């Protein structure tokens, strides 16, 4: 279709460029025929300066729908009152929507979200615990939702964001800012595992090589792990995840200095964060130390990444 359009355009231009046969035999000079078409002087139509040209704002709404089925084949029949993980383990329908656009040349916004429903968790005969059904049967959540803009050499980004911290294409040793959705390990790409956080981000570009970044993160969100009763849950009993409160003294901070060179990148990173990975709180029960809950430590990191 594209090649046909190009040839049609070329043929049309050739036909317009060749004078009709009637004009060639009338003896009238072509310059006389075209007299009057060049009376308009170049530049007679005023063109506003670039700063007065307002670009129309561009907004778009996009979406995607998916349906996923999963089956378990290696599970034995459960004992009485235990969860039955055999056969169909997921029948999930998911709808994702995204609205994005620009207010001006310098400012833009983006809002996205999703909802899913998994009918596999409707089967009461499987003896799913209520906590597992609440976590995996249905979910509706906002993803990224932010306002971003530029003020000279400074970029600002405010709102809920997914952040890949570091220089590696997947996970790096300093990529500890955005938590991960690990409820179904091994069933999603790393780009889909990162969870958004509400933060303020500032990027300063002193030149074309270096970027200096600073983050303030008031929302405390940690890795999401399989719920009790899931075939991925590692403990024999449910554990409470004690996540610190949002904001205040729990606010997370991070900074980076990154350079992009010909063929390689270099980055220096620092952060003061709540650890997304919990540790078990052990309690002595009888003669055994057993985990009774999960807690999160405050960690500081400093690192260098080379790509």
C-alpha distance (Angstrom), angle and dihedral (degrees) to the residues before:
residue distance angle dihedral
X1 . . .
X2 3.81 . .
X3 3.84 92.8 .
X4 3.83 91.3 49.2
X5 3.80 91.1 51.7
X6 3.80 91.8 51.3
X7 3.84 93.5 50.6
X8 3.81 91.7 46.1
X9 3.80 89.5 52.6
X10 3.82 92.2 49.5
X11 3.82 93.3 49.0
X12 3.81 91.2 48.2
X13 3.80 92.1 51.3
X14 3.84 91.2 49.7
X15 3.80 91.7 50.7
X16 3.79 91.4 49.6
X17 3.78 92.0 47.0
X18 3.87 94.2 52.7
X19 3.87 113.7 77.8
X20 3.81 114.8 -122.8
X21 3.82 116.9 -101.8
X22 3.83 91.8 -112.9
X23 3.75 92.2 59.7
X24 3.78 92.8 48.7
X25 3.85 93.3 56.4
X26 3.81 98.6 41.9
X27 3.78 92.4 75.9
X28 3.78 93.2 -131.4
X29 3.80 112.4 138.7
X30 3.78 113.4 -114.5
X31 3.82 91.0 -129.5
X32 3.83 89.7 59.8
X33 3.80 90.8 50.4
X34 3.79 91.0 52.2
X35 3.81 93.5 46.3
X36 3.77 111.1 128.8
X37 3.80 96.8 25.8
X38 3.81 92.4 93.1
X39 3.79 98.5 45.8
X40 3.79 91.9 105.9
X41 3.76 108.5 90.4
X42 3.79 118.1 -132.0
X43 3.74 110.5 -95.7
X44 3.81 94.5 18.9
X45 3.82 89.5 125.2
X46 3.81 106.5 73.2
X47 3.81 114.7 -124.4
X48 3.78 115.6 -157.8
X49 3.79 116.3 -124.4
X50 3.82 116.6 -98.1
X51 3.79 93.3 -102.6
X52 3.83 90.1 58.3
X53 3.81 94.7 51.1
X54 3.79 107.5 97.5
X55 3.78 115.0 -155.2
X56 3.78 114.2 -141.5
X57 3.76 113.7 -110.6
X58 3.80 113.3 -107.9
X59 3.79 119.7 -147.0
X60 3.75 129.0 170.0
X61 3.77 137.1 -176.7
X62 3.79 117.2 -149.4
X63 3.75 133.6 175.1
X64 3.77 145.8 174.1
X65 3.77 135.6 -156.5
X66 3.78 126.8 -159.2
X67 3.78 139.8 177.6
X68 3.80 121.6 -155.0
X69 3.78 131.9 -170.9
X70 3.81 126.0 -173.0
X71 3.79 130.5 -177.3
X72 3.80 131.5 -164.9
X73 3.79 116.3 -143.5
X74 3.82 105.7 168.4
X75 3.81 101.2 59.6
X76 3.79 121.6 110.5
X77 3.78 122.0 -141.3
X78 3.82 109.7 -76.9
X79 3.76 124.3 -119.4
X80 3.80 119.0 -112.5
X81 3.82 115.8 -55.7
X82 3.81 92.6 5.5
X83 3.80 124.8 124.5
X84 3.80 114.4 -89.5
X85 3.82 108.4 -138.1
X86 3.80 96.2 170.0
X87 3.81 125.1 123.0
X88 3.82 117.4 -12.3
X89 3.81 109.8 33.5
X90 3.81 100.6 163.1
X91 3.81 137.4 22.8
X92 3.78 101.0 166.8
X93 3.78 129.0 171.3
X94 3.80 114.9 -166.7
X95 3.81 133.7 -171.9
X96 3.82 121.9 -167.2
X97 3.82 126.2 -172.8
X98 3.80 131.7 -173.0
X99 3.80 131.0 -171.5
X100 3.80 116.8 -170.3
X101 3.77 136.7 160.5
X102 3.78 150.1 130.2
X103 3.79 129.9 -91.5
X104 3.81 90.5 -168.1
X105 3.78 140.5 -26.0
X106 3.79 90.8 -70.0
X107 3.80 105.3 34.5
X108 3.78 130.9 60.0
X109 3.80 139.0 162.2
X110 3.77 138.4 -154.9
X111 3.80 133.9 -168.3
X112 3.78 124.9 179.2
X113 3.77 136.7 166.9
X114 3.77 144.2 159.7
X115 3.77 143.7 -152.3
X116 3.79 129.9 -160.4
X117 3.77 139.4 -180.0
X118 3.81 124.7 -161.8
X119 3.79 112.5 -158.5
X120 3.81 92.6 -169.5
X121 3.80 88.8 79.2
X122 3.81 92.2 59.4
X123 3.80 92.4 79.0
X124 3.80 107.0 102.7
X125 3.81 91.7 -171.3
X126 3.80 90.1 72.5
X127 3.84 92.1 68.8
X128 3.80 93.2 -133.0
X129 3.84 112.0 -178.5
X130 3.79 114.1 -114.7
X131 3.81 91.5 -117.8
X132 3.82 90.1 57.8
X133 3.81 93.5 47.9
X134 3.82 91.0 49.1
X135 3.81 91.3 51.0
X136 3.80 100.7 43.0
X137 3.81 112.0 23.6
X138 3.82 99.4 69.3
X139 3.78 137.9 -0.1
X140 3.80 137.3 170.9
X141 3.78 119.2 -174.0
X142 3.78 144.1 154.0
X143 3.78 116.4 -114.8
X144 3.78 120.1 -167.5
X145 3.81 114.7 -6.3
X146 3.79 114.5 168.8
X147 3.80 148.8 138.3
X148 3.81 116.0 -133.7
X149 3.78 132.5 -176.4
X150 3.80 147.6 151.2
X151 3.79 131.2 -114.6
X152 3.77 104.5 -174.5
X153 3.82 108.4 -69.1
X154 3.82 91.4 -5.8
X155 3.82 125.4 86.9
X156 3.81 120.6 -162.2
X157 3.79 127.0 -162.8
X158 3.80 120.8 -178.2
X159 3.79 126.8 -178.3
X160 3.77 139.8 31.1
X161 3.79 111.4 -12.3
X162 3.79 141.5 170.0
X163 3.78 109.8 -132.9
X164 3.80 128.9 -164.0
X165 3.81 101.8 -162.5
X166 3.79 113.1 -159.0
X167 3.78 140.0 23.9
X168 3.82 103.4 -81.4
X169 3.80 121.1 106.3
X170 3.82 91.6 -128.3
X171 3.81 123.1 11.4
X172 3.81 123.3 -16.3
X173 3.79 130.2 -170.7
X174 3.82 90.6 -104.0
X175 3.82 95.2 46.0
X176 3.81 93.6 106.5
X177 3.81 102.4 119.3
X178 3.81 104.7 83.2
X179 3.82 113.4 54.6
X180 3.80 121.0 -131.1
X181 3.79 133.8 -124.9
X182 3.81 101.6 -126.6
X183 3.79 98.5 163.1
X184 3.81 90.5 114.6
X185 3.82 105.6 26.2
X186 3.77 117.0 -155.8
X187 3.81 95.1 15.4
X188 3.83 100.4 94.2
X189 3.80 140.2 45.1
X190 3.80 117.5 -102.3
X191 3.81 91.0 -113.8
X192 3.81 88.4 60.3
X193 3.80 93.6 45.6
X194 3.80 98.1 63.1
X195 3.81 113.8 98.7
X196 3.82 122.2 -146.0
X197 3.80 123.3 -111.8
X198 3.80 131.0 -160.2
X199 3.79 105.4 -115.1
X200 3.78 147.2 141.6
X201 3.79 114.1 -122.3
X202 3.81 128.1 -170.0
X203 3.81 123.7 -171.6
X204 3.81 120.8 -171.5
X205 3.81 120.8 -166.0
X206 3.83 110.7 -162.2
X207 3.82 90.0 175.5
X208 3.79 140.6 -18.6
X209 3.78 93.8 -76.5
X210 3.80 106.6 48.1
X211 3.79 135.7 53.6
X212 3.81 125.4 -172.1
X213 3.82 115.8 -159.7
X214 3.80 133.4 -171.5
X215 3.82 128.6 -174.6
X216 3.80 134.6 -165.8
X217 3.82 113.2 -171.2
X218 3.82 117.5 -173.9
X219 3.82 95.4 170.2
X220 3.79 112.1 87.0
X221 3.77 109.4 -152.9
X222 3.80 126.6 157.8
X223 3.79 138.0 -168.5
X224 3.78 115.2 -60.9
X225 3.79 112.0 -131.1
X226 3.81 132.6 -169.3
X227 3.78 113.5 -72.8
X228 3.78 122.6 -118.5
X229 3.80 108.9 -79.0
X230 3.80 94.8 32.2
X231 3.79 116.5 123.8
X232 3.84 85.7 -122.3
X233 3.84 95.1 54.8
X234 3.85 108.2 113.3
X235 3.83 101.8 -160.5
X236 3.81 130.2 73.4
X237 3.82 92.6 -133.1
X238 3.83 136.7 38.2
X239 3.81 116.0 -91.0
X240 3.80 127.9 -158.5
X241 3.81 115.0 -127.9
X242 3.82 107.2 -140.4
X243 3.81 102.8 -152.9
X244 3.85 117.0 -175.0
X245 3.81 119.4 -113.9
X246 3.80 122.0 -93.4
X247 3.79 123.9 -96.4
X248 3.77 129.9 -9.0
X249 3.76 114.5 73.4
X250 3.80 90.2 -10.2
X251 3.82 92.9 65.4
X252 3.80 111.0 127.3
X253 3.82 122.8 -131.1
X254 3.79 132.3 -163.6
X255 3.80 139.6 169.5
X256 3.78 136.8 -176.3
X257 3.80 141.2 -175.6
X258 3.81 111.9 -156.8
X259 3.78 131.3 -178.8
X260 3.80 128.4 -165.6
X261 3.79 115.7 -155.4
X262 3.79 136.0 171.4
X263 3.79 104.3 -65.8
X264 3.81 98.5 -11.9
X265 3.82 144.0 54.8
X266 3.79 133.0 -145.9
X267 3.79 129.7 -163.3
X268 3.82 137.9 -179.7
X269 3.81 116.6 -159.3
X270 3.80 138.7 -169.9
X271 3.80 129.9 175.1
X272 3.80 142.2 168.3
X273 3.81 106.1 -156.5
X274 3.76 148.0 154.9
X275 3.80 104.7 -106.6
X276 3.81 109.6 -107.6
X277 3.80 89.3 -153.5
X278 3.83 112.6 73.9
X279 3.76 129.1 -144.6
X280 3.82 123.8 -141.9
X281 3.79 118.7 -106.7
X282 3.81 105.5 -137.3
X283 3.79 124.0 -148.2
X284 3.78 126.5 -170.2
X285 3.79 108.7 -117.9
X286 3.75 110.8 177.9
X287 3.77 104.9 -45.6
X288 3.80 95.5 -25.9
X289 3.79 133.7 84.1
X290 3.78 106.8 -135.5
X291 3.83 130.1 -178.8
X292 3.80 111.7 -110.7
X293 3.82 102.1 169.8
X294 3.80 144.2 -4.9
X295 3.81 125.5 -112.8
X296 3.81 136.8 -176.4
X297 3.79 126.1 -132.4
X298 3.79 127.1 -147.4
X299 3.80 109.7 -112.9
X300 3.80 136.7 -172.5
X301 3.76 122.1 -155.4
X302 3.77 137.3 -173.5
X303 3.76 121.8 -177.5
X304 3.78 149.5 154.3
X305 3.80 124.5 -133.5
X306 3.81 126.0 -164.2
X307 3.79 123.5 -172.1
